[in-house]
Amino acid sequence: MPTNLHLIPVTSANFDTAIGIKVRPDQERFVSPVVKSLAEAYVYPKAAWPRLILDGDDHAVGFLMAFIDIDWNGTGTDIRSGLWRLNVTPDAQGKGVGRFAVESVAAEVRRNGGHQMYVTWEPGEDGPEGFYRKLGFRLTGETSGGQTVGVLDLTSRQP
């Protein structure tokens, strides 16, 4: 894994860099573009936690957006946090950037008092399920907007 990975907030100064983050063409059906994520962050500012993933001082290698303390089912009884989006540039894939992103979101969820971290993914051959399952996410049996829901217990292990 690259040793200089870190997160920075998306700002007006790095907005163009953020929306320039693209995944491989064959992965586009599995993840929304960054510009959609940023629009959702604007609409849900209290829940969304968008971040650029940098390797070194200024080399953008990915984008993540977490959700923090959302009312999952709209009843106020199921508050969840987790990874909403993950986009990693083709040249950075397979180098630990995705794992770093998951670990970073897990740390933020823990800082906010969470004990579980959720993620959703688009099902399909060559999709991200294997990646998330390898990190310890287990299927909940739920779907959200047609996506598979996974959960990671943060009390017993590090992702």
Secondary structure, 3 states (H helix, E strand, C coil): CCCCEEEEECCCCCHHHHHCCCCCHHHCCCCCCHHHHHHHHHHCCCCEEEEEEEECCCEEEEEEEEEEEEECCCCCCCEEEEEEEEEECHHHCCCCHHHHHHHHHHHHHHHCCCCEEEEEECCCCCCCHHHHHHCCCEEEEEEECCEEEEEEECCCCCC
